[in-house]
Amino acid sequence: MQTVKELLLKTEAFFKDLGLPRPRREAELLVGHVLGLERVQVYLEFDRPLQDDEVAGIRALVRRRANREPLVWLLGEVGFYSIDALLVHKDVLVPRPDSERLVDAALDWIPADAAPFVADVGAGTGAIGLALAQERPGLRLYAIDSSDAALANTKANVARLGFGDRVAVLKGDLLDPVPPNRPIDIVVSNPPYIRSADIADLEPEVSKWEPRLALDGGPDGLDVYRRLVPAAAARARQAVLVEIGFDQGDPVRRLFEQAGLVGVEVLPDLAGRDRVVRGRVVGG
Ligand SMILES: C[S@@+](CC[C@H](N)C(=O)[O-])C[C@H]1O[C@@H](n2cnc3c(N)ncnc32)[C@H](O)[C@@H]1O
């Protein structure tokens, strides 16, 4: 019978040969996940002999990871902002730490006791909108996506967080699913913004697995902003905030200004690259 330690070392060596960047950490996380153990507990159980079904479960995940499926899909959850364990389903974009900048930028404009109606366009797992809802108890959210896989994932997170009474999960294009008589104060969005031609050059976890609908921003990466920014500026009563790629600050700022938004700012992420554009509605 193999012990935890033996299988862990084998998995680490296999991941190293494949050139995965953090072979030890990934091995610990996958082994721990199947055994229901935290990473530190894996070490406390080093000499435990593994049952056949445990070995089979670990091998199945190791094979998927060897095929460069995103690690987070295999683990099923990730921490995002103040949400400890956000569920992340296969076929839904894995939330990135960079997107926490958009959450910060929005919270900065939402007082702690405010009760705004916020629309998160392209909600994916629901990460951005749900992090805002967690931080602002009065906030009501429309979580919108055009992908059924994303909507199922958002709904699972809404249920897990117990936010069912203040989140509407809606299917459709951009803001269309929010009925015209329903208020929207703030629009937030991390839309697809990668240039179509650049997608093939990204790491395999992204180019081979993550949904094209979540990535592809058209020939110059700006297709969705061109439709979303004017629509959001026309509907929102207070503000519009979007995540951008590092080289999209100037063109997206222009789209905000052309749409009549004021006080437009391009904000950097922690690495100093442009990451968020935000602007206010006149009088909002
Ligand atoms: C970059 S992902 C962002 C997901 C999530 N907000 C996050 O930050 O982790 C973009 C999301 O927008 C959705 N999407 C793409 N085009 C859309 C459209 N026209 N209307 C609504 N959602 C769209 C995709 O399905 C995907 O879930």
The ligand as a Tripos MOL2 file, in Angstrom:
@<TRIPOS>MOLECULE
LIG
   27    29     1     0     0
SMALL
NO_CHARGES

@<TRIPOS>ATOM
      1 C1        -13.5890   37.8530  -17.9320 C.3       1 LIG1
      2 S1        -14.9960   36.9130  -17.4490 S.3       1 LIG1
      3 C2        -15.3020   37.6170  -15.8410 C.3       1 LIG1
      4 C3        -15.9860   36.6930  -14.8670 C.3       1 LIG1
      5 C4        -16.0700   37.2500  -13.4450 C.3       1 LIG1
      6 N1        -16.7390   38.5210  -13.4140 N.3       1 LIG1
      7 C5        -14.6810   37.3670  -12.8450 C.2       1 LIG1
      8 O1        -14.1530   38.4930  -12.8070 O.co2     1 LIG1
      9 O2        -14.1000   36.3510  -12.4190 O.co2     1 LIG1
     10 C6        -16.2630   37.5950  -18.4800 C.3       1 LIG1
     11 C7        -17.6470   37.0060  -18.3000 C.3       1 LIG1
     12 O3        -18.5290   37.7300  -19.1650 O.3       1 LIG1
     13 C8        -19.4600   36.8480  -19.7560 C.3       1 LIG1
     14 N2        -19.9070   37.4790  -20.9940 N.ar      1 LIG1
     15 C9        -19.2540   37.5820  -22.1690 C.ar      1 LIG1
     16 N3        -19.9720   38.2960  -23.0470 N.ar      1 LIG1
     17 C10       -21.1260   38.6670  -22.4100 C.ar      1 LIG1
     18 C11       -22.2770   39.4210  -22.7950 C.ar      1 LIG1
     19 N4        -22.3710   39.9710  -24.0210 N.pl3     1 LIG1
     20 N5        -23.2650   39.6000  -21.8900 N.ar      1 LIG1
     21 C12       -23.1700   39.0560  -20.6490 C.ar      1 LIG1
     22 N6        -22.1090   38.3410  -20.2340 N.ar      1 LIG1
     23 C13       -21.0970   38.1510  -21.0970 C.ar      1 LIG1
     24 C14       -18.6860   35.5420  -19.9190 C.3       1 LIG1
     25 O4        -19.5450   34.4420  -20.0030 O.3       1 LIG1
     26 C15       -17.8130   35.5430  -18.6650 C.3       1 LIG1
     27 O5        -18.4430   34.8630  -17.5970 O.3       1 LIG1
@<TRIPOS>BOND
     1     1     2 1
     2     2     3 1
     3     2    10 1
     4     3     4 1
     5     4     5 1
     6     5     6 1
     7     5     7 1
     8     7     8 2
     9     7     9 1
    10    10    11 1
    11    11    12 1
    12    11    26 1
    13    12    13 1
    14    13    14 1
    15    13    24 1
    16    14    15 ar
    17    14    23 ar
    18    15    16 ar
    19    16    17 ar
    20    17    18 ar
    21    17    23 ar
    22    18    19 1
    23    18    20 ar
    24    20    21 ar
    25    21    22 ar
    26    22    23 ar
    27    24    25 1
    28    24    26 1
    29    26    27 1
@<TRIPOS>SUBSTRUCTURE
     1 LIG1         1 GROUP 0 **** ****
